[in-house]
Amino acid sequence: MIGLLRPRQWTKNTLVLAGVVFADRLGEPGLVRAAMVALAAFCLASSALYILNDLVDRKADVLHPLKRLRPLASGAVRPRSAAPLVPVLAAAALSLALLLPSAFGFGLAAYLVLGVLYSLFLKRFVIIDVLVIAAGFVLRAAGGAWAVGVAISPWLLTCTMLLALFLAMAKRRAELVSAPRFAARRLRAGAYSRELLDQMMAVVTSSTLMAYVLYAFSEQTRQKFPSGLMPLTVPFVLYGIFRYLFLMYRRGEGGEPEALVLRDRPLMAGIALWAAAVLAAVYIR
């Protein structure tokens, strides 16, 4: 039953904390508490959507080398036992949202609605599926800003969207390579090819790096963070993306980004160093 919630994938929701971090408000306990409540709400909401998605996909998941081990696909948990958790977790998430500004509640509700639509039919359409995944990450980032009442940085949303697209496409490519029958069954409105995904990833990778470099070196960023250290974070972003590409192309990984980040020590170290560099750039005066 714990496996149904996919707690390992809650790491994706830490994006909610970006608002309070980049707004230079970590020194305000009230806002930090609000950000943590928002994080908990998104963890509950995402778990509700994971269970719904597994209920819908349980027959197709049997064809996937890793997803077949999930509780519903493997038969460890029966659908009738899992289904009631979906509305319970969604209601719990929305209840937490009542403790925060209304804008956050609307954002969380939009995330849930989008997730339901994705699970039921949007994920069966080529290109639309990865755009919807990226929209979910954008709602996480925006929700974190709404929760603490800070302005939403267009740079944050742009980089979030592009990075989420990159990870979603990498996941689709890994599925195509390791479980072609699974990929063909789920995408009923067309199909990806390795060549198409490679081209799309090349565009998104270049766009992600360019967007982050422009953000790090922009005059707006320099004025907001007087330390002038934000450009020092760029090498860590470069390393993280290149390391991920290396693992995907040379080792055939990338199907589970959250697991890969926790398993690959060089990648984990790169992310930790990037986070430390960001904190230094934002909070050193």
Contacts in CASP RR format, 6 or more apart in sequence:
PFRMAT RR
TARGET T0000
AUTHOR 0000-0000-0000
METHOD contacts of the structure
MODEL  1
MIGLLRPRQWTKNTLVLAGVVFADRLGEPGLVRAAMVALAAFCLASSALY
ILNDLVDRKADVLHPLKRLRPLASGAVRPRSAAPLVPVLAAAALSLALLL
PSAFGFGLAAYLVLGVLYSLFLKRFVIIDVLVIAAGFVLRAAGGAWAVGV
AISPWLLTCTMLLALFLAMAKRRAELVSAPRFAARRLRAGAYSRELLDQM
MAVVTSSTLMAYVLYAFSEQTRQKFPSGLMPLTVPFVLYGIFRYLFLMYR
RGEGGEPEALVLRDRPLMAGIALWAAAVLAAVYIR
1 71 0 8 1.000
1 77 0 8 1.000
1 81 0 8 1.000
3 70 0 8 1.000
3 71 0 8 1.000
4 47 0 8 1.000
4 50 0 8 1.000
4 51 0 8 1.000
4 54 0 8 1.000
4 71 0 8 1.000
4 72 0 8 1.000
4 77 0 8 1.000
4 82 0 8 1.000
4 85 0 8 1.000
5 47 0 8 1.000
5 50 0 8 1.000
5 51 0 8 1.000
5 89 0 8 1.000
6 46 0 8 1.000
6 47 0 8 1.000
6 50 0 8 1.000
7 47 0 8 1.000
8 258 0 8 1.000
8 259 0 8 1.000
8 262 0 8 1.000
9 46 0 8 1.000
9 50 0 8 1.000
9 258 0 8 1.000
10 43 0 8 1.000
10 46 0 8 1.000
10 47 0 8 1.000
11 258 0 8 1.000
11 261 0 8 1.000
11 262 0 8 1.000
12 46 0 8 1.000
12 137 0 8 1.000
12 140 0 8 1.000
12 258 0 8 1.000
13 39 0 8 1.000
13 42 0 8 1.000
13 43 0 8 1.000
13 46 0 8 1.000
13 140 0 8 1.000
14 39 0 8 1.000
15 137 0 8 1.000
15 140 0 8 1.000
15 141 0 8 1.000
15 160 0 8 1.000
16 35 0 8 1.000
16 38 0 8 1.000
16 39 0 8 1.000
16 42 0 8 1.000
16 140 0 8 1.000
16 141 0 8 1.000
16 143 0 8 1.000
16 144 0 8 1.000
16 147 0 8 1.000
17 35 0 8 1.000
17 39 0 8 1.000
17 144 0 8 1.000
18 141 0 8 1.000
18 144 0 8 1.000
18 145 0 8 1.000
18 156 0 8 1.000
18 160 0 8 1.000
19 25 0 8 1.000
19 35 0 8 1.000
19 141 0 8 1.000
19 144 0 8 1.000
19 145 0 8 1.000
19 148 0 8 1.000
19 150 0 8 1.000
19 153 0 8 1.000
19 156 0 8 1.000
20 26 0 8 1.000
20 31 0 8 1.000
20 32 0 8 1.000
20 34 0 8 1.000
20 35 0 8 1.000
20 144 0 8 1.000
20 148 0 8 1.000
20 150 0 8 1.000
21 278 0 8 1.000
21 279 0 8 1.000
21 282 0 8 1.000
22 153 0 8 1.000
22 156 0 8 1.000
22 278 0 8 1.000
22 282 0 8 1.000
23 145 0 8 1.000
23 148 0 8 1.000
23 150 0 8 1.000
23 151 0 8 1.000
24 225 0 8 1.000
24 282 0 8 1.000
24 283 0 8 1.000
25 31 0 8 1.000
25 32 0 8 1.000
25 148 0 8 1.000
25 150 0 8 1.000
26 32 0 8 1.000
26 283 0 8 1.000
31 148 0 8 1.000
31 149 0 8 1.000
34 99 0 8 1.000
34 100 0 8 1.000
34 147 0 8 1.000
34 148 0 8 1.000
35 144 0 8 1.000
35 147 0 8 1.000
35 148 0 8 1.000
37 96 0 8 1.000
37 99 0 8 1.000
37 100 0 8 1.000
37 147 0 8 1.000
38 100 0 8 1.000
38 104 0 8 1.000
38 143 0 8 1.000
38 144 0 8 1.000
38 147 0 8 1.000
38 148 0 8 1.000
40 96 0 8 1.000
41 93 0 8 1.000
41 94 0 8 1.000
41 96 0 8 1.000
41 97 0 8 1.000
41 100 0 8 1.000
41 104 0 8 1.000
41 108 0 8 1.000
42 93 0 8 1.000
42 108 0 8 1.000
42 111 0 8 1.000
42 140 0 8 1.000
44 89 0 8 1.000
44 90 0 8 1.000
44 92 0 8 1.000
44 93 0 8 1.000
44 96 0 8 1.000
45 89 0 8 1.000
45 90 0 8 1.000
45 93 0 8 1.000
45 94 0 8 1.000
45 108 0 8 1.000
45 111 0 8 1.000
45 112 0 8 1.000
47 85 0 8 1.000
47 89 0 8 1.000
48 85 0 8 1.000
48 86 0 8 1.000
48 87 0 8 1.000
48 88 0 8 1.000
48 89 0 8 1.000
48 90 0 8 1.000
48 93 0 8 1.000
48 112 0 8 1.000
49 112 0 8 1.000
49 115 0 8 1.000
49 116 0 8 1.000
49 118 0 8 1.000
49 119 0 8 1.000
51 82 0 8 1.000
51 83 0 8 1.000
51 85 0 8 1.000
51 86 0 8 1.000
51 89 0 8 1.000
52 86 0 8 1.000
52 115 0 8 1.000
52 116 0 8 1.000
52 119 0 8 1.000
53 118 0 8 1.000
53 119 0 8 1.000
54 61 0 8 1.000
54 70 0 8 1.000
54 71 0 8 1.000
54 72 0 8 1.000
54 73 0 8 1.000
54 82 0 8 1.000
55 72 0 8 1.000
55 79 0 8 1.000
55 82 0 8 1.000
55 83 0 8 1.000
55 86 0 8 1.000
56 119 0 8 1.000
56 120 0 8 1.000
57 67 0 8 1.000
57 73 0 8 1.000
57 119 0 8 1.000
57 186 0 8 1.000
58 70 0 8 1.000
58 72 0 8 1.000
58 73 0 8 1.000
58 79 0 8 1.000
60 182 0 8 1.000
60 185 0 8 1.000
60 186 0 8 1.000
61 67 0 8 1.000
61 68 0 8 1.000
61 70 0 8 1.000
61 72 0 8 1.000
61 73 0 8 1.000
61 182 0 8 1.000
62 68 0 8 1.000
62 73 0 8 1.000
63 179 0 8 1.000
63 181 0 8 1.000
63 182 0 8 1.000
63 185 0 8 1.000
64 73 0 8 1.000
64 175 0 8 1.000
64 178 0 8 1.000
64 179 0 8 1.000
64 182 0 8 1.000
65 178 0 8 1.000
65 179 0 8 1.000
66 178 0 8 1.000
66 255 0 8 1.000
66 256 0 8 1.000
67 73 0 8 1.000
67 179 0 8 1.000
67 182 0 8 1.000
68 74 0 8 1.000
71 77 0 8 1.000
71 82 0 8 1.000
72 79 0 8 1.000
72 82 0 8 1.000
90 112 0 8 1.000
93 108 0 8 1.000
93 112 0 8 1.000
94 105 0 8 1.000
94 108 0 8 1.000
94 109 0 8 1.000
94 112 0 8 1.000
97 104 0 8 1.000
97 105 0 8 1.000
97 108 0 8 1.000
97 109 0 8 1.000
98 105 0 8 1.000
100 146 0 8 1.000
100 147 0 8 1.000
101 146 0 8 1.000
101 147 0 8 1.000
101 149 0 8 1.000
103 143 0 8 1.000
103 146 0 8 1.000
103 149 0 8 1.000
104 143 0 8 1.000
104 144 0 8 1.000
104 146 0 8 1.000
104 147 0 8 1.000
105 146 0 8 1.000
107 139 0 8 1.000
107 142 0 8 1.000
107 143 0 8 1.000
107 146 0 8 1.000
108 139 0 8 1.000
108 143 0 8 1.000
110 139 0 8 1.000
111 136 0 8 1.000
111 139 0 8 1.000
111 140 0 8 1.000
114 132 0 8 1.000
114 135 0 8 1.000
114 136 0 8 1.000
114 139 0 8 1.000
115 132 0 8 1.000
115 136 0 8 1.000
117 132 0 8 1.000
118 129 0 8 1.000
118 132 0 8 1.000
118 133 0 8 1.000
122 128 0 8 1.000
122 129 0 8 1.000
122 132 0 8 1.000
123 129 0 8 1.000
123 132 0 8 1.000
123 186 0 8 1.000
124 186 0 8 1.000
124 187 0 8 1.000
124 188 0 8 1.000
124 189 0 8 1.000
125 187 0 8 1.000
125 189 0 8 1.000
125 190 0 8 1.000
126 187 0 8 1.000
126 189 0 8 1.000
126 190 0 8 1.000
126 191 0 8 1.000
126 192 0 8 1.000
129 168 0 8 1.000
129 172 0 8 1.000
129 187 0 8 1.000
130 165 0 8 1.000
130 168 0 8 1.000
130 169 0 8 1.000
130 172 0 8 1.000
131 165 0 8 1.000
133 164 0 8 1.000
133 165 0 8 1.000
133 168 0 8 1.000
134 160 0 8 1.000
134 161 0 8 1.000
134 162 0 8 1.000
134 164 0 8 1.000
134 165 0 8 1.000
134 168 0 8 1.000
135 161 0 8 1.000
136 164 0 8 1.000
137 160 0 8 1.000
137 161 0 8 1.000
137 163 0 8 1.000
137 164 0 8 1.000
138 157 0 8 1.000
138 160 0 8 1.000
138 161 0 8 1.000
138 164 0 8 1.000
140 160 0 8 1.000
141 152 0 8 1.000
141 156 0 8 1.000
141 157 0 8 1.000
141 160 0 8 1.000
142 152 0 8 1.000
142 157 0 8 1.000
145 151 0 8 1.000
145 152 0 8 1.000
145 153 0 8 1.000
145 156 0 8 1.000
146 152 0 8 1.000
155 211 0 8 1.000
155 214 0 8 1.000
155 215 0 8 1.000
155 218 0 8 1.000
155 221 0 8 1.000
158 211 0 8 1.000
158 215 0 8 1.000
159 208 0 8 1.000
159 211 0 8 1.000
159 212 0 8 1.000
159 215 0 8 1.000
162 204 0 8 1.000
162 207 0 8 1.000
162 208 0 8 1.000
162 211 0 8 1.000
163 208 0 8 1.000
165 204 0 8 1.000
166 201 0 8 1.000
166 204 0 8 1.000
166 205 0 8 1.000
166 208 0 8 1.000
166 241 0 8 1.000
167 257 0 8 1.000
169 197 0 8 1.000
169 200 0 8 1.000
169 201 0 8 1.000
169 204 0 8 1.000
170 201 0 8 1.000
170 244 0 8 1.000
170 248 0 8 1.000
170 254 0 8 1.000
170 255 0 8 1.000
170 257 0 8 1.000
171 254 0 8 1.000
171 255 0 8 1.000
171 256 0 8 1.000
171 257 0 8 1.000
172 183 0 8 1.000
172 192 0 8 1.000
172 197 0 8 1.000
173 192 0 8 1.000
173 194 0 8 1.000
173 197 0 8 1.000
173 198 0 8 1.000
173 201 0 8 1.000
173 248 0 8 1.000
173 254 0 8 1.000
174 248 0 8 1.000
174 252 0 8 1.000
174 253 0 8 1.000
174 254 0 8 1.000
174 255 0 8 1.000
175 182 0 8 1.000
175 183 0 8 1.000
175 255 0 8 1.000
176 183 0 8 1.000
176 192 0 8 1.000
176 193 0 8 1.000
176 194 0 8 1.000
176 197 0 8 1.000
177 194 0 8 1.000
177 252 0 8 1.000
178 252 0 8 1.000
178 255 0 8 1.000
183 191 0 8 1.000
183 192 0 8 1.000
184 191 0 8 1.000
205 241 0 8 1.000
205 245 0 8 1.000
208 241 0 8 1.000
209 237 0 8 1.000
209 238 0 8 1.000
209 241 0 8 1.000
212 234 0 8 1.000
212 237 0 8 1.000
213 234 0 8 1.000
215 221 0 8 1.000
215 230 0 8 1.000
216 230 0 8 1.000
216 231 0 8 1.000
216 233 0 8 1.000
216 234 0 8 1.000
217 230 0 8 1.000
217 231 0 8 1.000
221 230 0 8 1.000
222 228 0 8 1.000
222 230 0 8 1.000
225 281 0 8 1.000
225 282 0 8 1.000
226 285 0 8 1.000
227 280 0 8 1.000
227 281 0 8 1.000
227 282 0 8 1.000
227 283 0 8 1.000
227 284 0 8 1.000
227 285 0 8 1.000
228 281 0 8 1.000
229 277 0 8 1.000
229 280 0 8 1.000
229 281 0 8 1.000
229 284 0 8 1.000
230 278 0 8 1.000
230 281 0 8 1.000
232 277 0 8 1.000
232 280 0 8 1.000
232 281 0 8 1.000
233 274 0 8 1.000
233 277 0 8 1.000
233 278 0 8 1.000
233 281 0 8 1.000
236 270 0 8 1.000
236 271 0 8 1.000
236 273 0 8 1.000
236 274 0 8 1.000
236 277 0 8 1.000
237 274 0 8 1.000
239 270 0 8 1.000
240 267 0 8 1.000
240 270 0 8 1.000
240 271 0 8 1.000
240 274 0 8 1.000
243 264 0 8 1.000
243 266 0 8 1.000
243 267 0 8 1.000
243 270 0 8 1.000
244 254 0 8 1.000
244 257 0 8 1.000
244 260 0 8 1.000
244 267 0 8 1.000
247 253 0 8 1.000
247 254 0 8 1.000
247 260 0 8 1.000
247 264 0 8 1.000
247 267 0 8 1.000
248 254 0 8 1.000
253 260 0 8 1.000
253 264 0 8 1.000
254 260 0 8 1.000
260 267 0 8 1.000
261 267 0 8 1.000
261 268 0 8 1.000
261 271 0 8 1.000
262 268 0 8 1.000
END
